[in-house]
Amino acid sequence: MDKKSTWIAGAVCGAALAFGLTLGGYAVADEASSSPMVQKILGAKTKADAEALAAQYEQEAKDLQAKAEEHREMAKAYKTGYFGPGGKFDMARHCSLLAKKYEEAAKEDLELAKLQRGSAKK
């Protein structure tokens, strides 16, 4: 390996290490810096709190369903547009897979809302 290749390999390793350490910092974030949803879950103590969480899950499900629809439309456009099906990377297939994932996530959120409402009745 020549000096230039060694330097490039060292730079790439250093960048990868810095990236890993940065992500590691997010993994050990304390409760004070948690997302607002995590704070709502931790602070939920009443039926109204549970209802508010359920409503938020339902809203998230609606947002995810909209994203799924957007990706289904993008898949149609890729099938008929300039890019066409196939090629090195099938963009229509990519969009269809994303639409399916968004739809699955929306169903999970609706199930969470149902479970949250069920826990509020107790």
N, C-alpha and C positions, 0 to 999 in steps of 0.2 A: 504494500500500500504506500502510495506517495504522500507527501506532506499535505497536499490539498485534500485528498480523499480522507485522510485521517482527521483533518480539521472539520470537514463537512460531517463526518460520522459523529464526532464529538459534539458538534453544534446540534445535530438532530437528537442525540441522546439527552443533551441538556434541556432542549425544548420539551422533549417528552417527559422528563423528570419534573420540570416546572409545571407542566400541564397536569400531571398526576397529583402533585402536591396541592395544586389549586383545587382540583375536584375533591381531594381528600378533606380539605377544609370545609367543604359543603356537607360532607357526610357526617361530620361531628359538630354541626351547628347546634348551639344550645336552644333551649325552649324559647328564650326571649326573641330569637331571630326567626322562629318558625313562621310558616305561612299563615295568613289570616284564617284559612279553613282549619288548620291544626289548632289554632287558638280557640276557635269556636267549638271544636270537638272537645277540647280539654276543659272548656268553661261551661259546657252544657250541663245544666242541673234541673231544668224544668221541662214540662211538656211543651211550652212555647219555644224553648231552645231547640228541642228535638224537631218540632214542626219547621222552624227556620232552617235547620240543616236539611231536612227533607226537601223543602222548597228550593234550596240551593242546588241539591243534587238533580232535581227536576229541571232547573234552568240549565245546568251544565249538560244534561242529556239533550235538551233542545238545541243547544249550541253545537254539540257533537253531531247531531242528526243533520244540522245545516251544513256542517263541514263534510259529512258523508255525501250529501246531495251535490255539493260543489265539486267533489272529486269524481262523482259519477258523471257529471256534466263535462268535466275536463277529460275523462276517459273517452266519452263520445267524440269530443272535439279532436283528440289525438288520433282516433281511429279514422276520421274522415279528413283531417287536415293535412298539412304539408308533411308531417313526420310519418304518417301512416303506421300500420301495425308492423311488428317485428323490428329488424335492425339490431344494432349492437345492444340497445336498451329499449325495451318495449314500454314507452311512456304510458300508453293506454292501460297496460297490465299493471303498471306501478300505481296509477291513479285508482284503478279498480280495487287493488289490494288495500290501499289506504282507506277507501270508502268503506270497505268491509270492516277494517279495524275500528274506524270511527263509529260505525253502527254497533259493533260489539261493545265498545266502551259506553255508548249511550244506553244500551240495554243494562249494562252493569250499574250505571248511575241510577236508572229507574228502579232496579232491584234494591239498591242502597236506600233510596228514598222510601220504598215500601217497608224495608226493615226498620228504618229510622222511625217511621210513623208507628209501626208496631211496638217499638220500645217505648214510645211516648205514652201509650195507653196504660202502661203498667205503673 
